[in-house]
Amino acid sequence: MMPQMFLIFTILMLLAVKADGQTCRFGHPAADCQYNCNCAENCDRQTGCAGNCTAGWDGPTCQRRNVALHQTTYQSSDYNDTERFYTSELAVDGKVGHYLQETPCTHTQNDLRSWWMVTLNNTYSIYRFQIYNRVEKCGTLYKPCGRRLNGFTLSVGTNNQSYSTCYTDTTDSDYGPGNIINGRCNDSKPRTGNTVRISLPLGSFLTLCEVRLFVCSEGWYGVMCDKECVTDTHCFQCDDHGLRCEKCANGRWGTDCDEGCGHCWINTACDKDTSECPNLSPRCESGFQGYNCTLTCQPGLWGDNCVRTCNEYCLEQPCNAQTGACEGGCQPGHAGKFCDIEFTVDYTNVIIGCVVGVILAAALITLSVVLWVKRRQPGQSQGPAASAENTAVTHDVSHPDVPNRTREPWTDPVTYYNMITDEEHPYETVPEKEYDKIRSSRLGTDADTNYTTLT
């Protein structure tokens, strides 16, 4: 039991020594100690450096190195005043700031083409840099001094020869390109060499308060070495120097995998350096075209590689570039998602329906008129007593309101009965035939039985 415990204790001690030594930054993962720990003091297994960074290293976890620090420098000329000479090494002394005398900064004469140069102690892939610019006002016009860096160029060469331009500034401002310039090569491609040169395009003073050239620690990449390979979702693998991400996740491209690919077929990975989609068939998703599948189809075209034509019967052109659907509807006589179904409209049923509807409407109107007329006829809405009274008045030929009535009184049984029973107005001229009709209607078929009543 004791030998086993001793073996376990020995292994733990070895791991602890490795974690606290300069061979581990712990990072991700901690156990395999795959990163260097660039700390001036202890390296914590969970947070990295517990204190300051080793000289030349900086960043939140001491993950980037300034390879220009305290290296050999030169410049086109030295400016001096009553205070001092502003020589080239002041740009790599490790003192950052923005004021000529306080920092201090380098300063050339007003040369025809002012320049500054640093020679590194090794060959590096230069990609990122940081420049501290002067912010004071100066010159006879007393304008911001930072404007003097407008249009500067940073180039990388080998032994002060074969320079390749990494970065060219395009600023045109009275305040210059900024107080702190965090830059990288314009084309996102590193330059390999041991000499870095900064120059101005036209005659002017060149002032640099600090120049820093960064190289990332293992496992880090990005413009300021601020992205960690093992945790960044855009990068699958960094190179050995942390200079760049060697393999981007699908849908990403660029030196730092910070650019998005176009619409490659089924989200296939585009080329990391050119963004070109794989030459498949088809190359692009439906509705897109071009070598990197970023261009949409021209109006009237759709589908894979934009080779299909929208249906001419779409009501609104163009159709959907991805699906070909006529989203604005179809022209008359066509139907379907793509307006590819043709049909003829049969108006027979429509006409029959209209005719039947007119006939029914006319019938309803006629019936309504008939009912209305019947309801407006005299006596239809009154009781028997009122009807008899009105009838008597109506058939009274002597009534002053009805002077032209020609209807014979015996045609109305009630009127006639009143007349023949009225002793003061005997009416003896009633025709016998009419009398028998009236008598039968009022007394029934047995007229003889009630005849004496009427007489």
Secondary structure, DSSP 8 states (H G I E B T S, - for coil): -HHHHHHHHHHHHHHHHHHHSTT----SSTTTT-S---BSS-EETTTEESS-B-TTEESTTS-EEETTTT-EEEES--EE-SS-EE-GGGGGSS---S-TTTTT-----SBTT-EEEEEEEEEEEE-EEEEE---SEETTTTEEGGGGGTT-EEEEEETTEEEEEEEE-----TTTT-SEEEEE-TTS--EEEEEEEEE-SSSB----SEEEEEEE-TTEESTTS-EETTT-TTEEEE-TTSSSEEEE-TTEESTTS-EE---BGGG----TTT------SS-B-TTEESTTS-EE--TTEESGGG-EE--TTBSSSS--TTT---TT-B-TTEESTTS-EE-----HHHHHHHHHHHHHHHHHHHHHHHHHHHHHSTTTTS-HHHHHHHHHHHT-TT-TT-TT----GGGSHHHHHHHHT-TTS------HHHHHHHHHHHH-S-TTTTHHHH-
